């Protein structure tokens, strides 16, 4: 087989997949840098798993080319591609020990002396002392680490992970997120990870591609996607966003000024996905945790230069680390504000008049032609066709 050490990344050129009249993945160009942890993130039916399966060779693309390094592997069957896949179902052999499960790929290739390699791989996933146990004697997280070790021992160019943590409970999933990131950092192999879990993608990945309806909505580092979403879908799908419908007053000097209800708000032009002209409409976004909340009696203490307006607390929910408030105002109905439970103000109860304020630098702008509901649970912006999962 052709050496793939040059480049070493995954490159998709014009890749698409259709099933009859349904398009699961629209023509897509995507490059995964060598040695990176790359996540394909999206709701069920967005095309992320289909894309992963085309990289693995488990699905034939309708159009386009799959490159691994400099090699065109589009026509190669899965077993001839320098990739291994880890699925949600661990697919371990129940009758074999952990040692033999990990050794399986090496033995199938005719390698006889496997003890040292298997031992090193089990040490990597911190299961060296479990080598002689059977899969049913391990926890779900431990079984998943065995599946990763079994895939990595073949020294693939790329490790593909298809919802690998989906069967684990929340606490174990969070532990495994850190484990997988540690393993990827140690081995330096390119990981391509499919998930519908936003927190999982942002915790583990260097780069995230947010998919929707068979297309990549936005691609970039997790912090950039969160702080500077380019579409309402990304703004809503990655966490929660308050999207305020506003009218542009001025756009110049690196700053955009808008009016919304009875408020005048500012945002940096560089944080706006469009370049709006005065008189046009704009969606102004701010994350709930960026907003500060004070009782109306303390409004005089709000610093000058902040974006601010008044509202009424409609509802509040105590969730331990923070209290989540829902605010009604003339600016926008049902704004969400998250306040850390450090020094709780007992006056902040439903019915109280409050002032919301935040740093204009934390504001972003989006094209107002989009639906403000795109990316929210149950919205039309989330595809649901099972073949595009």
Phi, psi and omega per residue, in radians:
X1 nan 2.558 -3.123
X2 -1.076 2.408 3.102
X3 -1.150 2.342 -3.101
X4 -1.974 0.304 -3.086
X5 -1.184 -0.499 3.131
X6 -1.214 2.222 3.129
X7 1.462 -1.173 3.024
X8 1.265 0.056 -3.124
X9 -1.689 3.117 3.013
X10 -1.818 2.274 3.134
X11 -2.292 2.121 3.091
X12 -1.880 2.231 -3.099
X13 -2.139 1.912 3.106
X14 1.107 0.446 -3.091
X15 -1.214 2.326 3.027
X16 -2.555 2.851 3.104
X17 -2.561 2.175 3.068
X18 -2.129 2.561 3.021
X19 -2.095 1.731 -3.060
X20 1.104 -2.140 -3.125
X21 -1.578 -0.058 -3.107
X22 -1.672 2.280 3.098
X23 -1.737 1.934 -3.142
X24 -1.390 -0.717 3.116
X25 -2.333 2.073 3.076
X26 -1.327 2.745 -3.102
X27 -0.801 2.207 -2.922
X28 -2.337 2.300 2.994
X29 -1.972 2.198 -3.047
X30 -2.628 2.351 3.076
X31 -2.150 2.233 3.095
X32 -1.839 1.982 -3.094
X33 -1.079 2.577 3.133
X34 -1.060 2.354 3.063
X35 1.323 0.201 -3.102
X36 -1.695 2.847 2.991
X37 -1.817 1.908 -2.974
X38 -2.020 2.279 -3.124
X39 -2.007 2.353 2.940
X40 -1.746 1.950 -3.014
X41 -2.010 2.358 3.065
X42 3.072 2.949 3.135
X43 -1.295 2.914 3.086
X44 -0.980 2.271 3.115
X45 1.601 0.168 -3.062
X46 -1.535 -0.194 3.131
X47 1.833 0.031 -3.052
X48 -1.199 -0.758 -3.134
X49 -1.229 -0.649 3.077
X50 -1.053 -0.726 3.105
X51 -1.079 -0.788 3.119
X52 -1.069 -0.740 -3.119
X53 -1.170 -0.509 3.062
X54 -1.241 -0.601 3.057
X55 -1.144 -0.693 -3.099
X56 -1.306 -0.343 -3.071
X57 1.586 0.158 -3.137
X58 -1.492 -0.242 3.025
X59 -2.311 2.417 3.058
X60 -1.530 2.220 3.104
X61 -1.164 2.552 3.074
X62 -1.258 -0.710 3.034
X63 -2.417 2.844 2.982
X64 1.711 -3.134 -3.013
X65 -2.331 2.453 3.055
X66 -1.913 2.136 3.071
X67 -1.951 2.403 2.930
X68 -2.059 1.955 -2.930
X69 1.131 -2.286 3.121
X70 -1.666 0.064 -3.028
X71 -1.689 2.272 3.018
X72 -1.373 1.955 -3.095
X73 -1.905 0.202 -3.028
X74 -0.938 -0.678 -3.069
X75 -1.625 -0.042 -3.096
X76 -1.414 2.443 3.043
X77 -1.219 2.829 -3.063
X78 -0.922 -0.745 -3.044
X79 -1.231 -0.222 3.093
X80 -1.730 0.015 3.121
X81 -1.645 2.499 -3.124
X82 -1.400 0.912 3.125
X83 -2.309 2.704 2.969
X84 -2.301 2.626 -3.079
X85 -2.106 2.390 3.030
X86 -1.974 2.143 -3.091
X87 -1.761 2.974 3.101
X88 -1.082 -0.718 3.040
X89 -1.469 2.101 -2.918
X90 -1.078 -0.439 3.083
X91 0.964 0.663 3.062
X92 -1.430 2.699 3.084
X93 -1.428 1.973 -3.010
X94 -1.134 -0.463 -3.076
X95 -1.518 -0.157 -3.123
X96 -1.738 2.638 3.036
X97 -1.209 2.944 3.096
X98 -1.064 -0.726 3.109
X99 -0.991 -0.828 -3.081
X100 -1.268 -0.551 3.057
X101 -1.059 -0.787 -3.119
X102 -1.228 -0.601 -3.110
X103 -1.326 -0.219 -2.961
X104 -0.950 -0.837 -3.097
X105 -1.094 -0.663 3.130
X106 -1.183 -0.776 -3.122
X107 -1.115 -0.642 -3.133
X108 -1.139 -0.475 3.095
X109 -1.526 0.100 3.067
X110 1.482 0.224 3.115
X111 -1.455 2.159 -3.041
X112 -1.582 -0.753 -3.083
X113 -1.556 1.706 -3.008
X114 -2.025 -0.178 -2.970
X115 -0.998 -0.802 -3.079
X116 -1.138 -0.800 -3.113
X117 -1.125 -0.749 3.139
X118 -1.125 -0.739 3.129
X119 -1.054 -0.755 3.129
X120 -1.133 -0.672 -3.114
X121 -1.237 -0.676 3.098
X122 -1.191 -0.594 3.054
X123 -1.141 -0.679 3.136
X124 -1.024 -0.716 -3.120
X125 -1.655 0.219 3.039
X126 1.040 0.763 3.105
X127 -2.272 0.427 -3.105
X128 -1.018 -0.532 -3.114
X129 -1.505 0.031 -3.106
X130 -1.928 0.220 -2.971
X131 -1.000 -0.594 -3.053
X132 -1.683 0.091 3.096
X133 -1.470 2.869 3.065
X134 -1.698 2.761 -3.092
X135 -0.917 -0.685 -3.075
X136 -1.181 -0.206 3.123
X137 -1.569 0.017 -3.123
X138 -1.924 2.749 3.044
X139 -1.296 2.949 3.121
X140 -1.038 -0.719 3.129
X141 -1.146 -0.668 3.108
X142 -1.177 -0.702 3.102
X143 -1.086 -0.671 3.131
X144 -1.153 -0.635 3.094
X145 -1.171 -0.596 3.051
X146 -1.098 -0.740 3.133
X147 -1.083 -0.676 3.100
X148 -1.157 -0.766 3.130
X149 -1.071 -0.741 -3.140
X150 -1.094 -0.619 3.124
X151 -1.298 -0.701 -3.057
X152 -1.290 -0.437 -3.052
X153 -1.146 -0.339 3.101
X154 -1.455 0.055 -3.137
X155 0.877 0.988 3.112
X156 -1.202 2.721 3.019
X157 -1.191 -0.653 -3.082
X158 -2.390 2.399 3.016
X159 -1.862 2.163 3.129
X160 -1.768 2.294 -3.102
X161 -2.150 2.005 -3.087
X162 -1.811 1.721 -3.100
X163 0.803 0.902 -2.967
X164 -1.159 -0.356 -3.058
X165 -1.893 0.142 -3.025
X166 -1.105 -0.455 -3.083
X167 -1.578 -0.013 -3.066
X168 -1.659 2.680 3.073
X169 -1.274 2.915 -2.954
X170 -1.009 -0.823 -3.085
X171 -1.123 -0.755 -3.141
X172 -1.180 -0.624 3.114
X173 -1.061 -0.734 -3.125
X174 -1.160 -0.661 3.075
X175 -1.106 -0.747 -3.101
X176 -1.224 -0.502 3.058
X177 -1.023 -0.814 -3.141
X178 -1.188 -0.643 3.128
X179 -1.107 -0.829 -3.113
X180 -1.117 -0.672 3.111
X181 -1.130 -0.720 3.106
X182 -1.071 -0.805 -3.120
X183 -1.083 -0.782 -3.134
X184 -1.078 -0.708 3.138
X185 -1.129 -0.693 -3.112
X186 -1.219 -0.735 -3.061
X187 -1.523 -0.405 3.092
X188 1.243 0.266 3.128
X189 -1.514 2.573 3.079
X190 -1.159 2.171 3.057
X191 -1.889 2.275 2.999
X192 -2.051 2.027 -2.925
X193 -2.062 2.164 3.082
X194 -1.704 2.262 3.113
X195 -2.698 2.703 3.001
X196 -1.802 -0.019 -3.034
X197 -1.653 1.950 -3.066
X198 -1.091 -0.740 -3.132
X199 -1.104 -0.701 3.130
X200 -1.064 -0.814 -3.132
X201 -1.102 -0.755 -3.073
X202 -1.278 -0.507 3.120
X203 -1.244 -0.684 -2.937
X204 -1.754 -0.614 -2.892
X205 -1.547 2.558 2.957
X206 -1.355 -0.673 -3.120
X207 -2.340 2.410 3.139
X208 -2.138 2.329 2.980
X209 -1.886 1.978 3.123
X210 -1.507 2.085 -3.093
X211 -1.859 2.558 3.121
X212 -2.680 2.152 3.091
X213 1.032 0.637 3.091
X214 1.391 0.172 3.121
X215 -2.241 2.721 3.011
X216 -1.519 1.997 3.134
X217 -1.279 -0.727 -3.118
X218 -2.796 2.587 -3.081
X219 -2.325 2.335 3.090
X220 2.891 -3.127 3.068
X221 -1.093 2.596 -3.100
X222 -0.916 -0.766 -3.094
X223 -1.112 -0.648 -3.133
X224 -1.181 -0.732 3.123
X225 -1.101 -0.680 -3.100
X226 -1.263 -0.782 -3.063
X227 -1.405 -0.538 -3.078
X228 -2.299 1.104 3.095
X229 -1.102 2.549 -3.118
X230 -1.741 -0.264 3.132
X231 -2.384 2.826 3.099
X232 -1.152 -0.550 3.118
X233 -1.057 -0.845 -3.136
X234 -1.146 -0.722 -3.137
X235 -1.038 -0.694 -3.107
X236 -1.504 -0.584 -3.074
X237 -1.295 -0.613 3.077
X238 -1.617 1.498 -3.130
X239 1.434 -2.731 -3.110
X240 -2.043 2.427 3.093
X241 -2.260 2.466 2.910
X242 -1.580 2.080 -3.140
X243 -1.966 1.989 -3.017
X244 -1.855 2.177 3.102
X245 -1.341 2.187 -3.021
X246 -2.436 2.900 3.076
X247 -2.011 2.332 -3.101
X248 -1.317 2.248 3.078
X249 -1.648 -0.945 3.107
X250 -2.449 2.714 3.049
X251 -2.496 1.743 -3.113
X252 -3.053 2.779 3.127
X253 1.127 0.474 3.110
X254 1.378 0.148 -3.105
X255 -2.377 2.490 3.058
X256 -1.958 2.310 3.086
X257 -1.984 2.313 -3.121
X258 -2.290 2.847 2.966
X259 -2.065 2.460 3.081
X260 -2.492 2.052 -3.049
X261 1.038 -2.197 3.137
X262 -1.746 0.251 -3.070
X263 -1.926 2.622 3.040
X264 -2.002 2.092 -3.035
X265 -2.104 2.655 3.138
X266 -2.169 2.642 3.034
X267 -2.667 2.642 3.110
X268 -1.168 2.388 3.128
X269 -1.055 -0.577 -3.115
X270 -1.207 -0.267 3.115
X271 -1.738 0.311 3.128
X272 -1.929 2.273 -3.090
X273 -1.322 -0.142 3.131
X274 -2.371 2.969 3.096
X275 -2.029 1.492 -3.004
X276 -1.350 2.621 3.092
X277 -1.730 2.707 3.114
X278 -0.921 2.361 -3.125
X279 1.645 -0.254 3.139
X280 -1.471 2.937 -3.136
X281 -1.631 2.625 3.137
X282 -2.565 2.503 2.986
X283 -1.639 2.081 3.132
X284 -1.733 2.198 -3.060
X285 -2.006 2.538 3.024
X286 -2.640 2.364 3.139
X287 -1.286 2.551 -3.069
X288 -1.024 -0.581 -3.091
X289 -1.385 -0.187 3.131
X290 -1.448 -0.279 -3.042
X291 -1.590 2.353 3.009
X292 -1.704 2.637 -3.056
X293 -2.263 2.193 3.068
X294 -2.291 2.636 3.065
X295 -1.121 2.569 -3.083
X296 -0.981 -0.512 3.134
X297 -1.146 -0.360 -3.105
X298 -1.820 0.271 -3.053
X299 -1.035 -0.491 -3.127
X300 -1.148 -0.298 -3.124
X301 -1.510 -0.055 -3.140
X302 -1.323 2.234 -3.095
X303 -1.137 2.608 3.065
X304 -1.133 2.687 3.066
X305 1.540 -0.068 3.121
X306 -1.505 2.610 2.902
X307 -1.235 2.326 -3.069
X308 -2.702 2.653 2.965
X309 -2.878 2.954 -3.088
X310 -1.773 2.771 3.118
X311 -2.851 -3.088 3.137
X312 -2.202 2.342 3.104
X313 -1.203 2.086 3.118
X314 -1.599 -0.561 -3.065
X315 -2.844 2.700 3.046
X316 -2.505 2.578 3.130
X317 -2.342 2.164 3.082
X318 -1.507 2.103 -3.117
X319 -2.158 0.488 3.063
X320 1.599 -1.493 -3.083
X321 -1.186 -0.467 -3.132
X322 -2.600 2.934 2.962
X323 -1.948 2.292 -3.129
X324 -1.776 2.154 -3.121
X325 -1.913 2.515 2.983
X326 -1.956 2.163 -3.010
X327 -2.025 2.297 2.990
X328 -1.739 2.415 3.116
X329 -2.712 2.952 3.091
X330 -1.228 -0.334 -3.118
X331 -1.336 -0.768 -3.121
X332 -2.867 2.387 3.102
X333 -1.354 2.576 3.001
X334 0.951 0.929 3.003
X335 -1.334 2.535 3.100
X336 -1.844 2.411 3.113
X337 -2.354 2.257 3.099
X338 -1.883 2.142 -3.136
X339 -2.066 2.160 3.122
X340 -1.087 2.477 -3.130
X341 -1.489 1.290 3.105
X342 -1.778 -1.095 3.053
X343 -2.244 1.650 -3.025
X344 -1.304 2.322 3.075
X345 -1.587 1.958 -3.069
X346 -1.184 -0.195 3.099
X347 -1.384 -0.266 -3.078
X348 -1.442 1.390 -3.117
X349 -2.230 2.805 3.117
X350 -0.879 2.321 -3.103
X351 1.732 -0.303 -3.103
X352 -1.273 2.464 3.034
X353 -1.423 2.297 -3.049
X354 -2.369 2.850 2.994
X355 -2.002 2.224 3.057
X356 -1.727 2.339 3.121
X357 -2.608 2.631 -3.140
X358 -2.780 2.862 3.107
X359 -1.217 2.190 3.126
X360 -0.953 -0.484 -3.137
X361 -1.094 -0.328 -3.120
X362 -1.620 0.146 -3.113
X363 -1.691 2.510 3.044
X364 -2.238 2.808 -3.103
X365 -2.174 2.467 -3.123
X366 -2.308 2.728 3.104
X367 -1.033 2.177 -3.073
X368 -1.302 -0.106 3.120
X369 -1.315 -0.223 -3.118
X370 -1.457 2.777 3.050
X371 -1.283 2.325 3.100
X372 -1.251 -0.216 -3.118
X373 -1.666 -0.135 -3.120
X374 -0.970 2.290 3.113
X375 1.558 -0.112 3.089
X376 -1.512 2.813 -3.100
X377 -1.045 2.222 3.100
X378 1.410 0.081 -3.122
X379 -1.396 2.804 3.131
X380 -1.232 -0.199 -3.125
X381 -1.363 -0.054 -3.131
X382 -1.922 2.052 3.141
X383 -1.208 2.646 -3.101
X384 -2.293 0.101 -3.133
X385 -1.169 2.160 -3.038
X386 -1.101 -0.496 -3.105
X387 -1.244 -0.256 -3.122
X388 -1.756 0.227 -2.976
X389 -0.972 nan nan
